Amino acid sequence: MIIYNVTIKVEAGAAGDWVKWMKEEHMPELMRTGLFVDSRLCRLLEQDETEGVTYVAQYFCDTMEHYNTYIAEHAQHMRDKGFARFGGKFTAFRTVMEEEF
């Protein structure tokens, strides 16, 4: 299982709208690509929130081929929509992991 992990720090004043957008729009749209089998959104606890609230969005896919297809065909469009909606109110970094058995 491949896990596409996106860690996002969102300005506190925008966090509520951002979570709603993630749950109602962004994550469902990403899942509609058919490349991922599951997703989840978590808030990191025990974090210094003076600069914002930190979340982790995880998307699970069966193969690196599915992940690479997402990156090549969908990722930039999805990122652009987030920036259009929330501008400089968040920062994000991405990692890719493989589940060990």
Backbone as ProteinMPNN parsed JSONL, in Angstrom:
{"seq_chain_A": "MIIYNVTIKVEAGAAGDWVKWMKEEHMPELMRTGLFVDSRLCRLLEQDETEGVTYVAQYFCDTMEHYNTYIAEHAQHMRDKGFARFGGKFTAFRTVMEEEF", "coords_chain_A": {"N_chain_A": [[0.861, -1.179, 0.0], [0.605, 2.173, -0.863], [1.112, 5.31, 0.571], [0.151, 8.52, 0.275], [1.082, 11.334, 1.759], [0.143, 14.35, 3.097], [1.118, 17.111, 4.797], [-0.167, 19.852, 6.425], [-0.117, 23.21, 7.418], [-2.362, 25.462, 8.656], [-3.591, 28.756, 8.804], [-4.989, 29.851, 11.861], [-7.431, 31.315, 11.815], [-8.521, 30.581, 9.391], [-8.857, 27.9, 9.509], [-11.274, 26.436, 10.127], [-12.953, 26.845, 7.829], [-11.237, 25.769, 5.941], [-11.029, 23.034, 6.726], [-13.678, 22.231, 6.316], [-13.879, 22.61, 3.52], [-11.922, 20.767, 2.694], [-13.073, 18.307, 3.526], [-15.589, 18.32, 2.236], [-15.183, 19.025, -0.436], [-12.434, 18.98, -1.629], [-11.108, 16.476, -0.86], [-13.124, 14.526, -1.598], [-13.15, 15.052, -4.401], [-10.539, 14.338, -5.118], [-10.641, 11.605, -4.513], [-12.436, 10.8, -6.443], [-10.869, 10.52, -8.681], [-10.296, 7.898, -8.91], [-7.934, 6.678, -8.356], [-7.121, 6.248, -5.798], [-7.764, 4.334, -2.839], [-8.656, 4.909, -0.317], [-8.95, 7.517, 2.166], [-7.955, 9.931, 4.643], [-8.317, 12.506, 7.114], [-6.499, 14.145, 9.524], [-5.987, 15.908, 12.59], [-3.082, 17.206, 13.928], [-1.988, 16.671, 17.194], [-0.763, 18.151, 20.246], [0.862, 20.198, 19.266], [2.597, 23.262, 18.617], [0.546, 25.881, 18.158], [0.736, 28.538, 17.523], [1.387, 29.609, 15.057], [-0.483, 28.515, 13.449], [-2.815, 25.819, 12.693], [-2.128, 22.381, 12.532], [-2.525, 19.838, 10.158], [-2.919, 16.508, 8.82], [-3.336, 15.033, 5.771], [-4.095, 11.976, 4.397], [-3.752, 9.757, 1.73], [-4.538, 6.737, 0.223], [-3.213, 4.318, -1.944], [-3.065, 1.531, -4.218], [-0.797, 1.004, -5.794], [2.451, 2.227, -6.897], [2.27, 3.102, -9.465], [-0.36, 4.068, -9.68], [-0.167, 6.237, -7.886], [1.831, 7.766, -9.229], [0.46, 8.35, -11.589], [-1.566, 9.982, -10.561], [0.01, 12.183, -9.681], [1.114, 13.051, -12.136], [-1.162, 13.627, -13.711], [-3.174, 14.92, -12.217], [-2.385, 16.292, -9.848], [-1.295, 18.995, -9.944], [-3.463, 20.562, -10.764], [-5.234, 20.108, -8.618], [-3.769, 21.23, -6.503], [-3.61, 23.872, -7.36], [-6.302, 24.661, -7.121], [-6.598, 24.706, -4.336], [-4.821, 26.794, -3.659], [-6.074, 28.881, -5.011], [-8.376, 29.127, -3.535], [-7.547, 29.481, -0.831], [-5.177, 30.881, -0.824], [-2.331, 32.369, 0.594], [-2.772, 31.293, 3.123], [-2.002, 28.897, 4.113], [0.525, 26.359, 4.444], [2.205, 23.619, 2.921], [3.632, 20.338, 2.942], [4.788, 17.431, 1.287], [4.924, 13.858, 1.454], [5.77, 10.533, 0.518], [4.923, 7.275, 1.308], [5.527, 3.802, 1.966], [3.663, 1.103, 3.015], [4.815, -1.243, 5.302], [4.983, -4.747, 5.534]], "CA_chain_A": [[0.0, 0.0, 0.0], [1.314, 3.45, -0.949], [0.421, 6.373, 1.299], [0.505, 9.887, -0.098], [0.893, 12.037, 3.016], [0.283, 15.798, 2.937], [1.064, 17.802, 6.085], [-0.59, 21.213, 6.12], [-0.317, 24.157, 8.524], [-3.376, 26.414, 8.209], [-3.815, 29.864, 9.739], [-6.091, 29.521, 12.772], [-8.67, 31.951, 11.383], [-9.029, 29.932, 8.179], [-8.87, 26.447, 9.703], [-12.617, 25.87, 10.045], [-13.363, 26.828, 6.426], [-10.342, 24.861, 5.229], [-11.437, 21.656, 7.039], [-14.951, 21.997, 5.618], [-13.542, 22.476, 2.107], [-11.222, 19.488, 2.512], [-13.999, 17.183, 3.697], [-16.736, 18.368, 1.33], [-14.832, 19.274, -1.832], [-11.116, 18.555, -2.097], [-10.857, 15.043, -0.704], [-14.007, 13.757, -2.491], [-12.704, 15.199, -5.783], [-9.347, 13.509, -5.277], [-11.062, 10.201, -4.53], [-13.123, 10.531, -7.715], [-9.908, 10.174, -9.735], [-10.262, 6.442, -8.987], [-6.56, 6.202, -8.161], [-6.92, 5.992, -4.379], [-8.785, 3.451, -2.274], [-9.122, 5.436, 0.966], [-8.321, 8.773, 2.581], [-8.32, 10.393, 5.983], [-7.82, 13.814, 7.529], [-6.228, 14.151, 10.965], [-5.372, 17.099, 13.18], [-1.967, 16.837, 14.801], [-2.12, 17.128, 18.572], [0.448, 18.514, 20.968], [1.651, 21.045, 18.391], [2.55, 24.697, 18.86], [-0.397, 26.405, 17.19], [0.828, 29.993, 17.413], [1.465, 29.964, 13.638], [-1.542, 27.834, 12.721], [-3.235, 24.478, 13.085], [-1.489, 21.424, 11.63], [-3.321, 18.676, 9.763], [-2.323, 15.553, 7.902], [-4.258, 14.344, 4.867], [-3.465, 10.771, 3.875], [-4.464, 9.125, 0.623], [-3.997, 5.386, 0.106], [-3.391, 3.702, -3.25], [-2.532, 0.171, -4.286], [0.483, 0.888, -6.491], [3.174, 3.454, -7.238], [1.758, 3.531, -10.762], [-1.535, 4.912, -9.411], [0.34, 7.485, -7.307], [2.508, 8.521, -10.29], [-0.591, 8.849, -12.484], [-2.173, 11.122, -9.882], [0.95, 13.305, -9.717], [1.267, 13.517, -13.513], [-2.394, 14.05, -14.37], [-4.161, 15.61, -11.384], [-1.872, 16.995, -8.659], [-1.153, 20.44, -10.094], [-4.823, 21.126, -10.785], [-5.765, 20.058, -7.256], [-3.025, 22.216, -5.705], [-4.028, 25.207, -7.818], [-7.608, 24.961, -6.543], [-6.37, 25.07, -2.939], [-4.225, 28.126, -3.606], [-7.084, 29.844, -5.445], [-9.366, 29.27, -2.468], [-6.985, 29.884, 0.46], [-3.983, 31.704, -1.011], [-1.198, 32.185, 1.492], [-3.229, 30.972, 4.475], [-1.528, 27.57, 4.506], [1.734, 25.799, 3.835], [2.072, 22.164, 2.861], [4.713, 19.531, 2.384], [4.287, 16.114, 0.898], [5.792, 12.698, 1.509], [5.187, 9.29, 0.014], [5.372, 6.182, 2.157], [5.052, 2.469, 1.621], [3.337, 0.297, 4.192], [5.616, -2.463, 5.451], [4.223, -5.901, 6.023]], "C_chain_A": [[0.903, 1.236, 0.0], [0.462, 4.501, -0.251], [1.004, 7.713, 0.862], [0.1, 10.753, 1.083], [1.142, 13.53, 2.801], [0.088, 16.437, 4.309], [0.846, 19.283, 5.792], [-0.721, 22.017, 7.404], [-1.209, 25.277, 7.995], [-3.504, 27.516, 9.262], [-5.062, 29.566, 10.573], [-7.423, 30.096, 12.307], [-9.306, 31.311, 10.163], [-9.26, 28.445, 8.367], [-10.258, 25.835, 9.56], [-13.112, 25.768, 8.608], [-12.523, 25.831, 5.634], [-10.736, 23.404, 5.479], [-12.736, 21.316, 6.308], [-14.701, 21.777, 4.131], [-12.849, 21.144, 1.834], [-12.208, 18.326, 2.528], [-15.093, 17.15, 2.63], [-16.371, 18.488, -0.143], [-13.527, 18.596, -2.255], [-10.91, 17.038, -2.017], [-11.823, 14.202, -1.557], [-13.593, 13.862, -3.97], [-11.466, 14.342, -6.049], [-9.719, 12.031, -5.348], [-11.768, 9.843, -5.84], [-12.157, 10.259, -8.863], [-9.86, 8.663, -9.925], [-8.893, 5.85, -8.734], [-6.266, 5.835, -6.715], [-8.07, 5.153, -3.846], [-9.344, 3.958, -0.952], [-8.402, 6.751, 1.237], [-8.734, 9.074, 4.01], [-7.686, 11.75, 6.238], [-7.682, 13.799, 9.04], [-5.666, 15.505, 11.376], [-4.254, 16.617, 14.09], [-2.174, 17.463, 16.173], [-0.756, 17.456, 19.142], [1.419, 19.285, 20.087], [1.541, 22.496, 18.845], [1.661, 25.301, 17.773], [-0.352, 27.922, 17.073], [0.882, 30.448, 15.956], [0.399, 29.268, 12.806], [-1.798, 26.446, 13.253], [-2.669, 23.503, 12.055], [-2.369, 20.199, 11.428], [-2.485, 17.755, 8.89], [-3.447, 14.925, 7.086], [-3.503, 13.151, 4.3], [-4.378, 10.144, 2.825], [-3.764, 7.797, 0.339], [-4.261, 4.843, -1.296], [-2.654, 2.365, -3.289], [-1.139, 0.085, -4.881], [1.147, 2.248, -6.678], [2.699, 3.983, -8.587], [0.537, 4.433, -10.577], [-1.102, 6.261, -8.832], [0.971, 8.362, -8.403], [1.507, 9.09, -11.296], [-1.276, 10.056, -11.86], [-1.267, 12.347, -9.987], [1.016, 13.895, -11.121], [0.002, 14.158, -14.076], [-3.332, 14.932, -13.54], [-3.578, 16.556, -10.326], [-1.82, 18.508, -8.824], [-2.506, 21.134, -10.09], [-5.41, 21.18, -9.368], [-5.066, 21.09, -6.366], [-3.461, 23.631, -6.071], [-5.375, 25.603, -7.224], [-7.476, 25.365, -5.074], [-5.793, 26.467, -2.802], [-5.224, 29.19, -4.031], [-8.075, 30.134, -4.319], [-8.769, 29.886, -1.203], [-5.683, 30.666, 0.365], [-2.854, 31.356, -0.07], [-1.585, 31.834, 2.915], [-2.805, 29.579, 4.924], [-0.184, 27.29, 3.844], [1.595, 24.287, 3.887], [3.384, 21.537, 2.431], [4.222, 18.107, 2.257], [5.358, 15.05, 1.042], [5.026, 11.507, 0.963], [5.785, 8.157, 0.827], [4.851, 4.867, 1.592], [4.835, 1.697, 2.898], [4.195, -0.959, 4.184], [4.762, -3.573, 6.022], [5.099, -6.819, 6.829]], "O_chain_A": [[1.852, 1.32, 0.78], [-0.75, 4.574, -0.455], [2.187, 7.993, 1.055], [-1.087, 10.894, 1.377], [2.226, 13.927, 2.372], [-0.979, 16.317, 4.91], [1.58, 19.889, 5.011], [-1.354, 21.574, 8.363], [-0.871, 25.952, 7.023], [-3.524, 27.24, 10.461], [-6.067, 29.085, 10.05], [-8.448, 29.42, 12.4], [-10.502, 31.479, 9.925], [-9.804, 27.789, 7.479], [-10.396, 24.794, 8.918], [-13.634, 24.729, 8.204], [-13.038, 25.133, 4.761], [-10.775, 22.613, 4.537], [-12.868, 20.229, 5.745], [-15.258, 20.85, 3.543], [-13.159, 20.471, 0.851], [-12.18, 17.465, 1.648], [-15.481, 16.075, 2.172], [-17.155, 18.1, -1.009], [-13.526, 17.737, -3.137], [-10.572, 16.403, -3.016], [-11.379, 13.244, -2.189], [-13.674, 12.879, -4.707], [-11.366, 13.697, -7.093], [-9.166, 11.289, -6.16], [-11.698, 8.699, -6.289], [-12.586, 9.807, -9.924], [-9.434, 8.186, -10.977], [-8.706, 4.642, -8.882], [-5.264, 5.176, -6.436], [-9.199, 5.241, -4.328], [-10.394, 3.494, -0.507], [-7.381, 7.057, 0.621], [-9.723, 8.546, 4.518], [-6.658, 12.095, 5.656], [-8.632, 13.479, 9.755], [-4.961, 16.16, 10.609], [-4.453, 15.73, 14.921], [-2.497, 18.645, 16.287], [0.274, 17.082, 18.583], [2.631, 19.072, 20.139], [0.518, 22.908, 19.391], [1.997, 25.233, 16.591], [-1.3, 28.531, 16.577], [0.464, 31.564, 15.648], [0.377, 29.414, 11.584], [-1.099, 25.959, 14.141], [-2.72, 23.762, 10.852], [-2.883, 19.609, 12.378], [-1.483, 18.162, 8.304], [-4.39, 14.358, 7.639], [-2.396, 13.302, 3.781], [-5.589, 10.022, 3.007], [-2.539, 7.746, 0.228], [-5.39, 4.898, -1.785], [-1.746, 2.111, -2.498], [-0.369, -0.807, -4.522], [0.489, 3.286, -6.623], [2.724, 5.191, -8.821], [0.418, 5.456, -11.252], [-1.61, 7.306, -9.24], [0.679, 9.555, -8.492], [1.696, 10.199, -11.796], [-1.539, 11.044, -12.546], [-1.729, 13.431, -10.343], [0.978, 15.115, -11.278], [0.082, 15.125, -14.834], [-4.19, 15.617, -14.097], [-4.232, 17.53, -9.953], [-2.258, 19.236, -7.933], [-2.665, 22.186, -9.471], [-6.01, 22.181, -8.974], [-5.719, 21.752, -5.559], [-3.656, 24.479, -5.2], [-5.571, 26.763, -6.86], [-8.172, 26.273, -4.62], [-6.214, 27.239, -1.94], [-5.227, 30.289, -3.476], [-8.551, 31.261, -4.175], [-9.409, 30.722, -0.565], [-5.14, 31.073, 1.392], [-2.464, 30.194, 0.052], [-0.797, 32.058, 3.834], [-3.203, 29.127, 5.998], [0.184, 27.897, 2.837], [0.95, 23.742, 4.782], [4.148, 22.12, 1.661], [3.364, 17.645, 3.01], [6.539, 15.294, 0.792], [3.795, 11.486, 0.953], [7.0, 8.085, 1.014], [3.873, 4.831, 0.845], [5.712, 1.64, 3.761], [4.285, -1.653, 3.171], [3.921, -3.347, 6.891], [4.631, -7.845, 7.322]]}, "name": "protein", "num_of_chains": 1, "seq": "MIIYNVTIKVEAGAAGDWVKWMKEEHMPELMRTGLFVDSRLCRLLEQDETEGVTYVAQYFCDTMEHYNTYIAEHAQHMRDKGFARFGGKFTAFRTVMEEEF"}
